[in-house]
């Protein structure tokens, strides 16, 4: 599954989309931020990507994983 999202990622939906008895595991990572005691208040984060570059790069990484380890992506 190669995708970019403009909103919050629904981890349960992604997990359901990739669930397959042929997969050995499904791993996700959820991170957070911590407030810098000496810095300004943090109320949100904004991430951005340029799809024309990001999507082909993610596909290249997936293709390499398939070639090296015979995984399903």
N, C-alpha and C positions, 0 to 999 in steps of 0.2 A: 504494500500500500504506500504509494508516493503521493503526498498531498501537502498543500499549504492551507492554512485556515485564517480567515480574517477575524475570527472571534475565539472565545474560549474553546479549548479542545475537550470534547466529551469523551473521557477515557473509557467509559463503559461501551460507548458506541464503537470506538476504534477497536477495543478488545473483541467485541462481537464480530466486527468486520474481518478480523484476521484469524479468529478461532478456527482451528482445523485439527483433526486427530492426527494429521501427519506432522504437525509442529510439536517440537519437544517442549517449548515454553513460550510464554508471551511476557515480555518485560516492559514495564513502563516506569517513567521517572517523573515525579512531581516535586518541584522545587519551590522554594519561597525566598523571600529576601529578609534580611534583618536590618533593623534601623541602625545607622551609624550614630553613636551617641553625640558626636560633635558635628553632624551634618544636618542638612535641612530635612524636614519631615517628608517621608516617602509615602505617597498615597496610591501610586499605580506604576506599572511598567508598560512600555510600549516597544514592541518588536516589529521589525519590518524586514521584508525580503523582496528582492527583485525576481519575480517568477521566471523571467527569461533566462536568468543565470541559475537560480536556486533549484528549479525543477530538473534541468538536465544534470546538474551536479549530484543531486540526490539519486537520480536514476543511474548515473555512473557508479556510485557507491553500491547501490543495490545489485547492479550487474556484476561488479567485482565480487561481491559476497556470494552470488550464485555460482560464479566461475570457480572461486577458491574452495567453497565449502558445500556445494550442491544443496544449498538451502532454497526454500521457496519464499519468494518475496511477493 
